[in-house]
Amino acid sequence: MKKNLSAILLFSFINISFLTAESYISTQSHNGKVTSLLAVQSYENNNSSFFSSGTDGFLIHWNGNNTGEHYQISDLAIGNAVKNPLTNELAIYETDSLTMNKITILDWNSLSKKFSKRFKDSITCLAYSEKGNYIIVGTTAVNGIYILNAKTGLVNKKIKDISSIITMAKTGASEKNAVMYSPTGFLYYYDFAKDKVIAKFQTQSDLEQPTLLGTGKMQNRFFAGTKNNGIYIIDALSGKILMHCPATSPSIVTGTTEDEEGLYYICSTGRGYALKLISYKMLEECIKKKNSYGVQEGTLIKNFSGLKSRDSITAIAKNSDSILLGTAYGDIYAMSDIIESETYTLQPITEKTFQTIHDISSDSQNFYFLTENSIYTSIYGAAQPKKIASNPSHTNLLINSDSIILWSKNTRKDVIKITPDAMTGEVKTERLFTPKAKLKTVRLSDNKILFIQGNNSVSIYNLETKEIKEIYTGTSLEDAIIINGTAYIAKSALSSTDSALIAVNMQTGETVPLKTKGSIIFSLSNNENNPNDIYGILMVRQKDDTYTTEVFAYNTNTKFLKSLISINDEDSTAFTEMNGTESLYTNIGKNQVYSFNTKTTRSVAYMRSASIPLKIAISANNNNIAILNKDGSISWYMKDSPKAISNWYLTIENSWWEF
């Protein structure tokens, strides 16, 4: 087990000193595009392991036997990752491709986050300095190049002498200067001590996959990039184009050891792919030609095939004598750099071993699990789940007495009721209603379904009369809950005078804005035995356009809102779940699930698994808690114990795989 010793949350009355995480070992592929491959091998070591990152938020450390240690660093996509050249720390770019752009430093040995730093603009360049003391971050902003202290995350310097966007940066061995490439078509040499550009060369513009390469006396002498189905090799000391190499959809890579032979590239051949090499000898010959650059192809190493239909290469790395490939489907391939005359067939080192569990729920006896095609029931300790019905590709489920309600978030798919017969095994399926707009939330309240559709309408479906009644229309609606004949509706406040929580009398239709401080309120829950208290998540927008996130309690009698937990970060996916009479559960902070007793304030922090916790289910008649993780796995706990009993993945053979 690996430990996370950094306290992420700032609790009002929950005192947690240690956060613990655990990775798992398997050959499971990424669930989404591979965004980077990081070779561990360097001049100083002969380590053949490597890292991969993906849009699923996972980092995987692959060893020499092609098995991977998996750990989810983020609930966002990892856009890029780079490794500290001297330590086991990695800098990770987390992004939602919109407004969230964050750099996080992870210590892989302890799986602990050293720090995170958010940027307003997209990240175009992420690089460690040669000795790992600094991190160079380039953004899409004008004058948006930052030099961070790799230990603290503090901005050591903001470069003002380069106003252009940069997409590549590399320091010298002394870390006193760096070369940077801008897609405007310039190579900059920057002196950190003098805080200015000391040389500037015009060169080819709009190059992608910018790479600095060279070995021995030609260390970092060459600069390469791709553009318009071609590869350009440039003299980094002058900006002069040395060679243009025609190649269809090329991916380029170079190694990091002294015996590397040049720039490897992969290009499409129509029916398959070719691996070729532009040797340093070829490039040295180009340097001797002072007046014109050459147009030539690299030496063919091998032709190969084997990628799955419609898959494509999204990441490439050179590690020892292997070429590593990552794809849009999340697979990773490895092949040697040895010349072969026959067409080589790639075989992935990854495989799809596990199914994804999309949702969980529970009743007094069992836990229910929803996969893409099936509904299962199981209890802790069972070797495999029991399939009780098929799932017509819905993503969410609710348990209602002897039936199951299926719906799909952010779609207009029919809401259906499935009733399995425990005696005969027969399953009755009934379509309840088709939403008029995409569903935001769906809840069960007594014998009614409360739902928000299109972010602007709150309605009730009566399971007995089959009638739908709209109870409120508005804008930017987030959640709703019914307590004692009153609907409490959470929303985004549109102005400083607008309320993010309103009460609607179900009989009269009277609407009353409630006094709250939140800019956005969502994930409401309540104690059925003490209905006067409402719990939820609120986010407060700060003057610098950042957010704080809180778990709150609101008393409907006193009209008083109390903050229970607060973090200085934005968490729009946090949940609250009230169980029993006193226990409130939340995953605020995106790293662990916490419970605390609302009367005694006694708390439990459940140690997270390899994946980020997403939802919780609790059986009324036993002491087990099941937590659904973002990767579709299940973590089991005893209610009062922070350590997981076990972590489960559902295999494609429909059995539980435990670690």
C-alpha distance (Angstrom), angle and dihedral (degrees) to the residues before:
residue distance angle dihedral
M1 . . .
K2 3.78 . .
K3 3.77 121.6 .
N4 3.76 132.0 -139.2
L5 3.79 108.3 -151.3
S6 3.80 97.4 -179.5
A7 3.79 116.6 101.4
I8 3.79 105.8 -136.3
L9 3.79 101.4 178.6
L10 3.78 130.1 67.1
F11 3.79 103.4 -148.7
S12 3.77 126.2 -162.2
F13 3.78 92.6 -147.8
I14 3.78 106.1 -9.9
N15 3.78 110.9 97.7
I16 3.80 111.5 -159.4
S17 3.79 120.0 166.0
F18 3.80 102.6 173.9
L19 3.78 132.8 39.7
T20 3.79 115.4 -165.4
A21 3.79 129.6 -161.9
E22 3.77 135.4 -177.5
S23 3.79 132.6 -152.0
Y24 3.81 127.1 -154.3
I25 3.80 133.7 -141.8
S26 3.81 122.2 -129.7
T27 3.80 144.7 115.7
Q28 3.82 91.8 -109.1
S29 3.81 113.0 142.4
H30 3.79 126.4 -130.3
N31 3.79 115.8 -82.2
G32 3.79 94.3 -127.9
K33 3.78 138.5 2.3
V34 3.80 121.2 -17.1
T35 3.81 104.8 -125.5
S36 3.81 102.7 -176.7
L37 3.80 143.2 6.1
L38 3.81 117.7 -155.3
A39 3.79 120.5 -161.9
V40 3.80 113.5 -147.7
Q41 3.81 94.0 -161.1
S42 3.80 115.6 101.2
Y43 3.79 141.7 154.6
E44 3.80 89.2 -75.8
N45 3.82 100.6 49.2
N46 3.78 144.3 28.5
N47 3.79 96.9 -139.8
S48 3.80 110.7 149.9
S49 3.81 95.6 -167.9
F50 3.79 122.3 105.7
F51 3.80 143.1 -174.4
S52 3.78 130.1 -123.0
S53 3.81 129.5 -165.5
G54 3.79 130.8 -166.0
T55 3.76 147.8 -176.4
D56 3.83 86.5 -98.5
G57 3.82 88.4 73.9
F58 3.81 92.9 -113.7
L59 3.78 129.5 134.0
I60 3.80 114.2 -159.8
H61 3.80 125.2 -166.7
W62 3.81 108.3 -152.4
N63 3.80 118.1 -158.7
G64 3.81 129.0 -154.7
N65 3.81 90.9 -86.4
N66 3.82 91.6 59.1
T67 3.78 95.8 -112.7
G68 3.77 118.0 128.4
E69 3.78 136.2 -139.5
H70 3.82 103.9 -140.9
Y71 3.79 127.3 -152.7
Q72 3.80 130.0 161.5
I73 3.78 109.8 -137.8
S74 3.82 97.5 176.6
D75 3.79 145.3 16.9
L76 3.82 85.4 -138.7
A77 3.77 127.1 73.5
I78 3.79 116.5 -86.1
G79 3.78 103.7 -126.9
N80 3.78 94.8 -174.6
A81 3.79 141.1 -14.2
V82 3.79 133.3 -161.2
K83 3.79 130.8 -172.7
N84 3.78 127.4 -130.2
P85 3.82 103.6 -113.0
L86 3.82 93.5 -135.5
T87 3.83 106.0 31.2
N88 3.80 141.4 39.1
E89 3.79 91.9 -102.8
L90 3.79 122.2 117.2
A91 3.79 131.1 -163.1
I92 3.80 111.3 -140.9
Y93 3.79 128.6 -166.0
E94 3.82 109.7 -144.6
T95 3.79 117.6 -167.6
D96 3.80 144.7 161.4
S97 3.83 88.4 -158.0
L98 3.81 88.4 -115.4
T99 3.80 124.5 59.5
M100 3.79 103.5 -24.7
N101 3.80 112.7 86.7
K102 3.77 116.4 157.7
I103 3.80 138.1 164.6
T104 3.82 115.1 -148.2
I105 3.80 126.6 -173.8
L106 3.80 114.1 -146.6
D107 3.79 127.5 -168.6
W108 3.80 101.8 -146.0
N109 3.83 94.3 -162.3
S110 3.80 92.6 62.2
L111 3.83 99.1 19.1
S112 3.77 87.1 -128.0
K113 3.79 126.9 144.1
K114 3.79 111.2 -127.5
F115 3.79 93.9 -168.2
S116 3.79 144.5 -36.5
K117 3.79 127.0 -140.4
R118 3.79 124.0 -166.3
F119 3.81 124.6 -146.5
K120 3.79 127.7 -162.3
D121 3.80 92.8 -139.5
S122 3.79 135.9 53.0
I123 3.80 117.3 -86.4
T124 3.80 115.2 -115.8
C125 3.81 99.8 170.7
L126 3.80 133.3 29.1
A127 3.81 120.4 175.6
Y128 3.80 140.7 151.7
S129 3.78 119.2 -134.3
E130 3.80 116.4 -111.5
K131 3.82 95.1 -92.7
G132 3.79 95.1 34.3
N133 3.81 96.7 -113.7
Y134 3.80 95.4 119.2
I135 3.78 139.7 34.4
I136 3.80 119.0 -146.2
V137 3.81 113.3 -149.3
G138 3.78 122.1 -172.6
T139 3.81 120.7 -168.4
T140 3.79 137.9 -175.8
A141 3.81 91.3 -105.6
V142 3.78 123.9 103.0
N143 3.82 107.3 -97.7
G144 3.79 85.8 6.6
I145 3.81 100.7 146.7
Y146 3.82 116.0 119.3
I147 3.80 133.0 -172.8
L148 3.82 109.2 -152.9
N149 3.77 128.2 -164.7
A150 3.82 101.5 -115.7
K151 3.82 92.5 -144.9
T152 3.80 99.9 48.0
G153 3.80 107.1 18.4
L154 3.79 90.8 -128.4
V155 3.79 117.0 142.7
N156 3.79 104.9 -104.4
K157 3.78 93.0 -178.5
K158 3.80 140.2 -5.6
I159 3.79 110.3 -149.7
K160 3.80 111.1 -129.4
D161 3.78 98.2 169.5
I162 3.83 93.2 73.2
S163 3.80 114.2 56.2
S164 3.81 95.4 172.9
I165 3.80 127.0 91.9
I166 3.81 113.3 -97.9
T167 3.81 125.2 -152.1
M168 3.83 99.9 -179.2
A169 3.80 135.0 36.3
K170 3.79 132.2 171.6
T171 3.78 129.3 172.5
G172 3.77 128.7 -147.5
A173 3.80 122.3 -108.9
S174 3.83 91.3 -91.8
E175 3.84 92.1 50.7
K176 3.81 87.9 -134.1
N177 3.79 94.8 116.6
A178 3.79 141.7 15.4
V179 3.78 141.2 -158.5
M180 3.81 116.5 -133.2
Y181 3.79 133.2 -173.4
S182 3.79 125.4 -144.8
P183 3.84 121.5 -165.2
T184 3.81 86.5 -133.3
G185 3.81 83.1 79.6
F186 3.81 106.5 -96.3
L187 3.77 137.3 120.3
Y188 3.82 111.0 -151.3
Y189 3.80 126.6 -161.7
Y190 3.78 108.7 -156.1
D191 3.81 128.2 -165.4
F192 3.81 111.8 -149.8
A193 3.80 95.3 -162.9
K194 3.79 94.0 50.3
D195 3.82 90.7 37.2
K196 3.78 92.9 -138.4
V197 3.80 145.6 94.3
I198 3.80 109.3 -90.3
A199 3.83 97.1 -177.6
K200 3.79 136.4 15.6
F201 3.81 128.5 -172.1
Q202 3.78 127.2 -172.1
T203 3.79 114.0 -134.3
Q204 3.82 143.3 147.5
S205 3.82 113.1 -30.3
D206 3.82 130.7 -137.8
L207 3.78 96.8 23.2
E208 3.79 116.2 167.8
Q209 3.83 126.8 -153.1
P210 3.85 89.9 27.3
T211 3.80 109.3 -158.9
L212 3.80 134.7 178.9
L213 3.80 114.3 -150.7
G214 3.77 144.8 163.2
T215 3.78 138.1 114.2
G216 3.80 139.9 -141.6
K217 3.81 111.8 -3.2
M218 3.82 87.8 -5.0
Q219 3.82 93.8 56.1
N220 3.84 108.5 158.5
R221 3.81 89.6 -11.5
F222 3.80 95.3 129.7
F223 3.78 132.5 61.4
A224 3.82 122.0 -163.4
G225 3.79 138.1 -175.0
T226 3.79 142.2 155.4
K227 3.80 130.7 -114.1
N228 3.81 136.0 161.7
N229 3.83 96.8 -8.3
G230 3.76 92.9 -45.7
I231 3.80 143.0 95.5
Y232 3.80 122.7 -131.3
I233 3.80 122.0 -157.7
I234 3.81 113.7 -162.9
D235 3.78 134.8 -171.2
A236 3.80 101.3 -115.4
L237 3.81 91.1 -154.1
S238 3.79 95.1 59.6
G239 3.80 110.1 12.6
K240 3.80 89.6 -119.2
I241 3.79 116.8 147.8
L242 3.81 108.0 -119.0
M243 3.78 100.3 179.1
H244 3.79 142.5 3.8
C245 3.79 115.3 -156.1
P246 3.83 117.9 -168.5
A247 3.84 110.5 -136.7
T248 3.81 133.4 156.9
S249 3.83 112.8 -121.8
P250 3.82 93.1 -21.2
S251 3.81 127.2 -160.6
I252 3.81 113.9 -162.7
V253 3.80 132.4 -160.2
T254 3.79 141.5 161.9
G255 3.77 131.7 -164.1
T256 3.80 129.2 -118.2
T257 3.79 102.8 -134.3
E258 3.80 128.9 96.5
D259 3.81 94.3 -113.0
E260 3.81 95.4 55.4
E261 3.77 110.4 132.0
G262 3.80 102.8 -150.1
L263 3.79 142.6 -77.1
Y264 3.79 116.9 -17.3
Y265 3.77 120.0 -158.8
I266 3.77 138.8 -179.0
C267 3.78 121.6 -148.2
S268 3.78 135.9 176.0
T269 3.80 117.7 -102.2
G270 3.80 95.4 -171.6
R271 3.80 97.0 -108.0
G272 3.78 95.2 40.4
Y273 3.78 142.1 -28.2
A274 3.78 139.8 -71.2
L275 3.81 129.6 -145.8
K276 3.81 111.8 -148.7
L277 3.79 137.9 173.5
I278 3.80 131.0 -140.0
S279 3.80 100.1 -160.0
Y280 3.80 126.0 -144.9
K281 3.79 86.9 -122.5
M282 3.81 89.2 61.7
L283 3.79 90.8 48.9
E284 3.79 93.5 48.5
E285 3.80 88.3 53.9
C286 3.82 88.7 52.1
I287 3.81 90.8 54.4
K288 3.80 88.7 58.9
K289 3.82 89.8 58.1
K290 3.78 99.4 80.1
N291 3.79 102.3 178.4
S292 3.81 107.4 42.5
Y293 3.78 139.4 21.0
G294 3.78 125.3 -124.1
V295 3.79 128.2 -114.6
Q296 3.78 108.6 -148.5
E297 3.78 144.1 129.3
G298 3.76 128.6 -113.8
T299 3.78 124.4 -107.5
L300 3.82 112.9 -83.5
I301 3.81 112.4 -114.0
K302 3.80 97.4 175.0
N303 3.77 145.7 -36.5
F304 3.77 115.5 -123.3
S305 3.79 144.4 177.7
G306 3.79 136.2 179.4
L307 3.80 107.7 108.5
K308 3.78 112.9 133.6
S309 3.78 118.8 -100.7
R310 3.82 111.9 -73.5
D311 3.79 91.9 1.5
S312 3.81 119.2 130.6
I313 3.80 139.7 -164.7
T314 3.82 112.7 -98.4
A315 3.82 102.7 164.0
I316 3.80 136.7 25.8
A317 3.82 136.6 -174.7
K318 3.81 139.3 171.5
N319 3.79 115.5 -134.8
S320 3.79 121.5 173.3
D321 3.81 105.0 -50.5
S322 3.83 93.8 -22.8
I323 3.78 133.3 96.9
L324 3.81 109.9 -147.4
L325 3.80 122.5 -155.3
G326 3.82 130.1 -169.0
T327 3.80 121.7 -166.8
A328 3.79 143.3 -155.5
Y329 3.82 89.6 -107.0
G330 3.81 91.5 58.0
D331 3.80 97.6 -106.5
I332 3.80 126.3 134.1
Y333 3.81 124.8 -147.8
A334 3.80 132.2 -172.1
M335 3.79 130.4 -163.4
S336 3.79 134.6 167.6
D337 3.80 125.5 -105.5
I338 3.82 90.6 -130.0
I339 3.80 116.4 124.0
E340 3.82 113.8 -106.2
S341 3.79 129.3 -176.8
E342 3.82 96.3 -158.4
T343 3.81 123.0 69.3
Y344 3.79 108.2 -94.2
T345 3.81 120.5 -137.1
L346 3.79 114.2 -141.6
Q347 3.80 119.7 -135.1
P348 3.81 119.3 -165.7
I349 3.77 118.9 -121.8
T350 3.81 86.6 -150.3
E351 3.79 130.5 68.7
K352 3.79 139.6 -174.0
T353 3.79 99.3 -108.6
F354 3.79 102.3 154.2
Q355 3.78 138.4 52.4
T356 3.79 121.0 -132.3
I357 3.79 117.7 -115.2
H358 3.79 105.7 -148.4
D359 3.81 100.6 -173.0
I360 3.79 142.7 2.7
S361 3.80 136.5 -160.0
S362 3.79 138.7 163.6
D363 3.78 144.7 -151.9
S364 3.78 131.2 -164.8
Q365 3.81 93.0 -65.3
N366 3.80 114.5 16.5
F367 3.76 145.7 37.4
Y368 3.80 120.0 -128.9
F369 3.80 126.1 -148.5
L370 3.79 127.4 -164.6
T371 3.80 120.4 -154.7
E372 3.78 127.9 174.6
N373 3.81 93.0 -86.8
S374 3.80 108.0 16.2
I375 3.80 149.3 41.2
Y376 3.80 115.1 -136.6
T377 3.76 134.9 -175.4
S378 3.79 125.1 -154.5
I379 3.76 144.9 151.0
Y380 3.78 128.8 -141.9
G381 3.80 110.4 -79.6
A382 3.79 96.7 31.9
A383 3.81 114.9 129.9
Q384 3.77 92.0 -142.7
P385 3.79 136.8 3.7
K386 3.79 124.5 -107.2
K387 3.78 116.3 -119.0
I388 3.78 110.6 -134.5
A389 3.81 102.4 171.1
S390 3.78 145.2 -7.3
N391 3.80 121.1 -100.7
P392 3.81 119.0 -137.6
S393 3.84 90.3 -144.9
H394 3.81 97.6 -73.7
T395 3.80 118.4 153.2
N396 3.83 103.9 -152.6
L397 3.79 137.7 47.3
L398 3.81 138.8 -170.3
I399 3.80 126.9 -166.7
N400 3.82 115.4 -131.9
S401 3.79 113.3 178.8
D402 3.82 104.8 -75.3
S403 3.81 96.1 -6.9
I404 3.80 139.6 66.8
I405 3.80 124.6 -134.4
L406 3.81 115.2 -148.6
W407 3.81 125.0 -163.8
S408 3.80 138.7 151.9
K409 3.79 124.0 -126.9
N410 3.83 116.9 -126.6
T411 3.80 93.1 10.8
R412 3.82 138.8 93.7
K413 3.79 93.6 -130.7
D414 3.80 116.8 142.0
V415 3.79 116.8 -88.0
I416 3.80 105.4 -127.7
K417 3.80 138.5 -172.3
I418 3.78 120.8 -139.2
T419 3.81 118.9 -164.1
P420 3.82 115.6 -172.9
D421 3.82 119.2 -162.2
A422 3.80 107.7 -134.4
M423 3.80 92.1 -159.0
T424 3.80 102.0 46.9
G425 3.79 100.6 22.7
E426 3.79 90.3 -129.1
V427 3.79 118.2 141.6
K428 3.79 125.0 -146.7
T429 3.81 116.7 -156.1
E430 3.79 121.7 -163.3
R431 3.80 128.4 -178.7
L432 3.80 107.9 -136.2
F433 3.81 103.9 -177.1
T434 3.77 144.8 -35.1
P435 3.82 113.7 -122.8
K436 3.80 117.2 -125.9
A437 3.81 91.2 -138.4
K438 3.80 137.7 13.5
L439 3.79 113.4 -57.7
K440 3.79 117.0 -114.7
T441 3.81 101.7 178.7
V442 3.80 135.7 -5.9
R443 3.81 124.5 -163.9
L444 3.80 137.8 173.6
S445 3.80 115.9 -126.5
D446 3.80 115.4 177.9
N447 3.81 103.2 -55.0
K448 3.78 94.0 -22.1
I449 3.79 137.1 88.6
L450 3.80 113.7 -133.6
F451 3.79 113.0 -160.6
I452 3.79 142.8 169.8
Q453 3.79 118.0 -146.4
G454 3.77 129.3 -174.2
N455 3.84 92.3 0.7
N456 3.81 88.6 -87.1
S457 3.80 110.0 68.6
V458 3.81 133.6 63.2
S459 3.80 114.7 -164.6
I460 3.79 140.7 168.4
Y461 3.81 126.7 -138.4
N462 3.81 113.4 -158.2
L463 3.80 109.5 -143.0
E464 3.83 91.2 -156.9
T465 3.80 102.3 45.2
K466 3.86 95.4 28.5
E467 3.81 88.8 -134.6
I468 3.81 128.2 138.9
K469 3.79 121.0 -145.1
E470 3.79 124.0 -174.6
I471 3.80 109.9 -141.3
Y472 3.80 102.3 177.2
T473 3.78 142.0 12.2
G474 3.79 124.3 -166.0
T475 3.78 142.4 119.2
S476 3.81 135.3 -76.3
L477 3.82 94.1 10.4
E478 3.81 116.7 -178.8
D479 3.81 111.0 172.9
A480 3.81 144.5 -14.2
I481 3.78 138.3 -157.8
I482 3.84 133.0 -177.9
I483 3.81 120.3 -135.6
N484 3.83 123.2 173.3
G485 3.79 94.8 -23.3
T486 3.81 94.6 -45.1
A487 3.79 124.5 107.2
Y488 3.80 114.2 -144.5
I489 3.79 110.2 -158.0
A490 3.81 124.9 -163.7
K491 3.78 121.0 -154.7
S492 3.79 146.3 149.5
A493 3.78 113.4 -79.2
L494 3.81 109.5 -124.6
S495 3.82 95.2 -157.5
S496 3.79 141.8 5.0
T497 3.81 89.7 -90.6
D498 3.80 94.6 47.7
S499 3.81 120.0 94.5
A500 3.81 123.0 -130.0
L501 3.83 91.7 -153.6
I502 3.80 126.0 51.0
A503 3.81 135.0 175.5
V504 3.82 122.0 -139.1
N505 3.82 121.1 -165.2
M506 3.81 105.1 -133.9
Q507 3.81 93.2 -149.6
T508 3.80 103.2 42.3
G509 3.79 100.7 23.8
E510 3.81 90.5 -129.7
T511 3.83 111.5 159.6
V512 3.81 121.4 -151.0
P513 3.83 123.5 -176.0
L514 3.81 110.4 -138.1
K515 3.78 122.6 -141.1
T516 3.81 109.8 -106.5
K517 3.79 135.9 146.7
G518 3.79 98.3 -140.3
S519 3.78 125.9 112.9
I520 3.82 89.5 -157.3
I521 3.82 128.9 17.3
F522 3.82 125.3 -170.8
S523 3.84 145.1 142.9
L524 3.80 98.4 56.1
S525 3.80 122.5 -168.9
N526 3.78 136.8 166.7
N527 3.78 144.2 -163.3
E528 3.80 107.9 -109.4
N529 3.80 90.8 -154.9
N530 3.79 92.2 49.9
P531 3.83 103.8 31.7
N532 3.78 94.9 172.6
D533 3.81 91.1 79.4
I534 3.80 122.1 76.1
Y535 3.79 121.3 -171.2
G536 3.78 127.5 -163.0
I537 3.80 149.8 131.2
L538 3.79 123.3 -83.9
M539 3.77 130.0 -175.4
V540 3.79 121.5 -155.8
R541 3.79 120.2 -156.1
Q542 3.79 113.2 -134.9
K543 3.81 128.6 -149.1
D544 3.82 91.9 -100.6
D545 3.85 90.0 55.3
T546 3.81 93.0 -105.7
Y547 3.81 123.2 120.3
T548 3.77 139.1 -131.1
T549 3.80 117.4 -151.3
E550 3.80 125.7 -147.8
V551 3.77 141.6 -178.4
F552 3.80 106.4 -136.4
A553 3.78 140.9 -173.0
Y554 3.81 119.4 -147.2
N555 3.81 121.5 -166.8
T556 3.82 111.9 -149.7
N557 3.82 92.4 -156.1
T558 3.79 100.6 48.2
K559 3.84 93.7 30.5
F560 3.80 86.8 -136.7
L561 3.82 122.3 144.3
K562 3.79 117.2 -155.5
S563 3.81 125.7 -168.2
L564 3.79 112.0 -133.5
I565 3.81 103.5 174.4
S566 3.79 129.0 12.7
I567 3.81 133.2 -172.6
N568 3.79 128.3 -177.3
D569 3.78 93.6 -128.2
E570 3.79 142.4 75.3
D571 3.81 114.8 -95.7
S572 3.79 111.6 169.5
T573 3.83 93.2 166.0
A574 3.81 99.9 56.4
F575 3.81 118.7 124.8
T576 3.78 137.9 -159.1
E577 3.79 122.0 -152.1
M578 3.80 124.2 -178.3
N579 3.80 115.8 -153.5
G580 3.77 126.1 -176.8
T581 3.76 117.4 -20.9
E582 3.79 102.6 -50.0
S583 3.82 114.6 12.3
L584 3.80 118.2 101.7
Y585 3.82 119.3 -173.0
T586 3.79 127.9 -162.0
N587 3.81 139.7 162.8
I588 3.80 95.7 -154.9
G589 3.79 110.1 157.5
K590 3.84 93.8 38.6
N591 3.78 94.2 -110.5
Q592 3.80 111.1 80.3
V593 3.79 143.6 6.7
Y594 3.78 115.8 -112.8
S595 3.78 130.7 -167.2
F596 3.73 127.9 -168.7
N597 3.75 136.1 177.9
T598 3.80 108.5 -114.8
K599 3.81 91.1 -148.8
T600 3.81 104.2 39.9
T601 3.85 96.7 25.0
R602 3.82 88.5 -135.6
S603 3.79 108.0 155.0
V604 3.81 141.1 -159.8
A605 3.81 125.1 -164.1
Y606 3.80 111.3 -158.2
M607 3.80 111.8 -142.5
R608 3.79 108.4 -119.4
S609 3.78 125.7 -124.7
A610 3.80 126.5 -133.5
S611 3.81 89.5 -68.9
I612 3.80 133.1 56.5
P613 3.85 116.0 -96.4
L614 3.79 114.9 -111.0
K615 3.81 110.8 169.8
I616 3.80 141.0 0.6
A617 3.81 133.8 -138.4
I618 3.80 125.0 -171.7
S619 3.79 127.5 -169.6
A620 3.78 113.2 -135.3
N621 3.81 96.2 -143.4
N622 3.80 102.0 45.1
N623 3.75 139.2 44.8
N624 3.81 97.7 -113.0
I625 3.79 128.8 115.7
A626 3.80 122.0 -164.6
I627 3.80 118.0 -159.5
L628 3.79 119.7 -163.5
N629 3.79 111.3 -143.7
K630 3.78 126.3 -151.0
D631 3.80 93.7 -107.9
G632 3.81 90.7 57.0
S633 3.81 97.4 -100.0
I634 3.81 127.8 128.5
S635 3.81 126.6 -130.0
W636 3.82 118.2 -161.7
Y637 3.81 125.4 -149.8
M638 3.77 141.0 169.4
K639 3.80 109.4 -118.8
D640 3.79 96.0 -112.9
S641 3.81 99.7 34.1
P642 3.81 123.1 87.1
K643 3.80 96.3 -157.4
A644 3.79 119.8 83.9
I645 3.79 115.5 -112.9
S646 3.78 89.1 -151.1
N647 3.79 144.7 -27.5
W648 3.80 118.9 -128.9
Y649 3.78 134.9 -160.7
L650 3.80 121.7 -173.2
T651 3.79 109.0 -128.8
I652 3.79 124.5 -144.0
E653 3.84 85.8 -107.3
N654 3.85 88.3 62.2
S655 3.80 97.1 -111.9
W656 3.79 129.9 118.8
W657 3.81 117.6 -101.4
E658 3.80 108.8 -157.9
F659 3.78 134.0 -160.7
